[in-house]
Amino acid sequence: MTTYHSTKFIKERIYKVRIAATLLLFIFGIGSGLTTNAQEASQQSNFYAITGNGLKDTSWLFGTYHLVKSSYLSEVPEVLRAFNKAKAVAVELVLDSAKTVAGRSMGMLQNKTLSDLLDKPFKDSLDKELRTTLGVGIEQINQLKPINVALTLSMVYLISDLNSPLQKYSGAMLDGYFAEAGKQAGKTVTEFETIEEQMNLLFNSATNEEQVDQLKLFLRNKNDMINQGNELIDNWFKHDLEKMYAVSERGLAVFGNENDFLTNRNNKWMKTLPGLLKKESQFIAVGALHLAGSSGLIKQLQLLGYTLTPIKL
C-alpha cells in the first residue's frame, strides 16, 4: 500500500468518525448508572409520542443509533409515519461540508506528533495494532490526537464486522436521512448543536496526556470494548434503553463523563425543545442514550408536564 493510498484510507475512516460522532456516546458508554425508580426502569422503548402540557399537535421522540442506515425504517413503519406527519424535524446536528473541514482539524495535533506523546513500548504495540487493523503504521497517522486514534480504530472494528446487524441496511445514516428528507419535504429542520461543538467536545475535553491514557486503556480492553459495542447495538435493535444504559456504564471510565457528554448537552437542548414543541409538531431524532436516565430528555420533558407515551416497535 502506498503512502498516498494509506493516507486516503485513513482520511476515509476519520470521515466516517466525523459523520457518526455521537455514536461514540454509545460505543464507549458515555453515560451514568441507571436509577432505580420504577418509571425509569420501564424505559423499554426508544420511540415516544409527546402530548399534553398545552400542545395542540403530537410530536415524536426517536432515539437513534447513528450508524444504522435508512433502509431500516421499512422495519419500523410507525417511525416513518410519525416522521411524515410531523411538520418539523429536530436533530443533533446537520452536516455541512464546509464546517466538517473545520471540525476535522480539532482532531489533529498541533506542533507535535502522536509519536512524541508515546513511550516506546506503547508506540510499538500501537503500531502493530494499526498495521493489523488499518494496514498502515503510526507514521501515517502521526497528526491524529490520541482519542482520534481510538475512535478511528473503534469505528473500523464496528464497520468491518460482517456479522453485525449494521451490515444489513443501506442508504443514508438515520440522523442524516431525517435531516435531509425533512429539508426536501419542506419541513423546518433544527439542529441542537453544530459539528464544531461536537468535535470540540470529543477532541478537546481531555489533555493530550489524558487522551494517551484513554487510548492505552482502550487497547488494553479492546475485546471488552468491542463486546460492549455489540451489546449496545443488539439492545438498540431490541429498543431496550435500560439495557443500553447498563452497558454504557461499564465503559464510562474510558471516555468522558456524564456531565460533559450527556447531562450538559441534554440541559442545553431542553432550553430549545419546549419552544419547538409549542410552535409546531416535531419529529425529534437524537442518540438513544440521550433519552434515558434522570437527566434524559424523557424525564426532563415529563417534569415539565408533557406526557411521553412509548410506542411499541
N, C-alpha and C positions, 0 to 999 in steps of 0.2 A: 504494500500500500504506500503510495507516495505521500509526501508531506501535504501536498495540496488536497488530495482526497481525504487524508486523515483529518485535516483542519475542517474541511467541508462537512465530514461526517459528524464531528463534534458539534459544529455550529447547528446542524440539523437537530441533534439531540437537545442542545440547550434551548433551541426554539420551542421544542415540544414542552420543555420545562416551563418556559415563559407562558405559553398558551394555557397550560394546566396548573398554573402556580398554586391555586388554592387547593388543588388535590393534595398538596403536601400536608394540609391540615388533617387529611385522612391518613396518609401513609405513615406519618411519624407520630400520630396520636397527640396532636397539639390540642389538648383539652384538659378538663379536670375530672375528678372522680364523680361517679354517679351519686346523686342524692337519693334518699330512700323514701321520699314522700310518695304516696300512692299515685298521685296524679302524674308525676314524672316517670314513675316506674312503669306506667301503662303506655309509654310512648312507643308503640309498635308500628307506627306508620311514618312515612316521610312525605305525606301529602295531606294537606288540610284545607278545608273551606273556612274562610274568615267572615263572620257575620256579627251582628249586634253592635252595641255602642253607637247607635245612631246611623249606621251605614245603610244606604238605600240599596246598594248592589253587593252581591257576594264577590269577594276576592279569594285568591288561592295562594297557598304557600307550598312550594315543592322543594324538597331537599335533594340536591343533585349529587352525582359522583362525576367529577369533571372530565374523566377520560371515556365515559360511556358515550357512544355516538347516537345520532338521532334516529336511526332505524329502530332503536329500542322502543320508541314511542308507539310503534304498532302493537306492542305487547301491553301497553297501558293506555288504552283509548280514553279513559277518564281524564288523564292528564292533558291529552291533546284537545279534548272537548273543552276543558276549562281554559286552556290557552286561547282557543279560538273565540270563546265567549268574552274573555277579558278585553277591556278597551285599552289597557296599557300593560307594559312589561317592566319589571324591575329586576336587575341582575347585579352581581357583584361588580363587574366591570365590563365595558365594551372595548374590545380590542381595536386599537388604532395603529396601523403600521408605522407611522411616524413616531408615535410615542413609544412603541415597542423597542425601537432602536435605543432610545434614551434609557428605557428600563433595563435593557440588557447590560448597559455599561455599569450598572450598580453591582452586577455580579462579577466584575473584573477587578483584579488587584491593581493598585496604582503605585508606581515607583518601587516595586519589588515583585518577586515571583513566588509561586507556590513552593518551589524547592527551597527558597530562603527560609520558609517558615517551619520546615520539617527536619527532624533528626534523621540521620542516615538509615537506621533500621526501619523506621516507618516509611520513609521515602521509597526504600526498596520494596517493601511489601505492597505499598500503594501502586507503584509502577507495575508490579506483577498483576495486581487486580485489574488495572486499567488495560493492560495488554490482553488479558483474558477476556474481559467484558466488552471493551470498546475497540480493541485492535490497534491501539496507539499507546505510546508511553507518556510519562509525565511531562516530557519536554513539549509535547504537542498541546498541552492544556495548562501550561505554566502560568497563564494570566488569570485563571479562574480562582475565585475565592474558595476556601476550603468547603464552605457549606454548599457552594455551587457544584463542586465535585460530587459531594454526597447526593445531591438532588439529581444530578445527571445520571449517576450510577443507578439510583433507585428507580428512575423512570425507565431506564433500559431493562432492568430486571423485570418490571411490570409488563412493558410492551413486547418483550421478547418471549414471554411465557405463552407457548402455543396452547396450553390447556386453560388459560384464563378465559372467563366468560367475556372479557373485553374484546377478544378476537372475533366474537360472533357478529358484531354490529358494524355498520358502515355509515357514511355521511359525516356531517359536522358534529363536533362535540356538543353536548346538550346545551351548555350555557351559551355558547356562540350561536347555536341554532336558534334558541329562543330570542336572542337579541336581534339577529339578522332577519328571521322570519317576522318578528314583530315590526321591525322597521319597514319591511316590504309590504306588510299588510296595513301600513299607515297608522300603527299604534304608537303611542308615546313610549319611548324607551328611556328608562332612568338607570344610571349606574350609581352604585353606592360608594364606590371608590375608584381611583384611577390606577392604571398599571404602575405608574411611578410610586404610588403609595404602597401597593402590594410588594413591588420589588424592593423598596426601601425597608419594609418590614422583614422580608425574607433574608436580605443580604446585609443589612446594617444593624440588626438588633443585637448582634454579638460582636466582640472584637475578633480580629484575625486569630489571636491565640485561643480564644474560646471556641472558635469555629474549628480549629485544628483538633481540639479535644473532642468536639462533637463528631468530627469525621473519624477519629480513631475509635470512638465508641460505636459508631455506626458500622464500621468494618468488622470490629471485634464481635458484634452481634448481628452480622449480616443475615444469617439464616433466620434468626428470630424476627428481624425487621421484615424480611420477605414474607414470612408466615403471617405476621401482623397485617401486612398489606393485603394478603389474600383473604384473611378473615374479614377485614373491613369490606372488601369487595363483595364477599359472599353475603355478609349481613345487610349490605345495602340492597342487593337484589332480593333479599327477604323482607325488605322495608322495616328493619328492626333497629330503631335508633338506640334503644337501650344497650343492645349488644355491641353496636358500633362504638358507643361511648366507653363501654367497659374495655374493649380492645385498645382504644386510643389512650386510656390511662396508663397502659403498660409502656407506651413509648414516650411518655411525657418528659422523662429525664433527658432524652436525646436532643430534642429540638424545641426550644422556646418554652413559653409558659402560657397559662390560660389567659392572663390579663392582656398580654400583647396580641395573641393570635385569635382569641375568641371574645372574651368579655368586652375589651375596649372597642373592638370593631362592632360587636352587636349593639353596644350602647350608642355608638356613633350612628349606626344605621337607624336605630329607633328614634333618633331626632328627626329623621326624614320620613319614615314609614307611615306614621299616623296621618300626616298631611296628604300623602299619596292615596291612602285608603279613602280618605274623606272626599278627595277630588273625583276619583272615578275607579271603576273596577280594575283591580290589579292582578296580574299573574306574576308572582314573586318566585324567582329561581335562584337559590343560593346553596352553597355546600351544606350537606345534610347535618353535619355536626353543629352548625350554627342554629339549628332548630332546638337542640336538646339541652337539658340541664337547667339549673336555677337562673342562669344568665342568658339562656337561649331565647330565640325570638318567640317561641310558643308561649313560654312562661311570661315573658315581658308583655306580650300582647294581651294575655289573659288578665294580667294585673291592671291593665288599662281599661278593662271592661269588655274586650272583644270575646266572642265565642269562637273557639277553634275546634272544628269537628273533623276527626280523622276520616279519610276516605280510603276504603279498602282497595288495594291494587292487586 
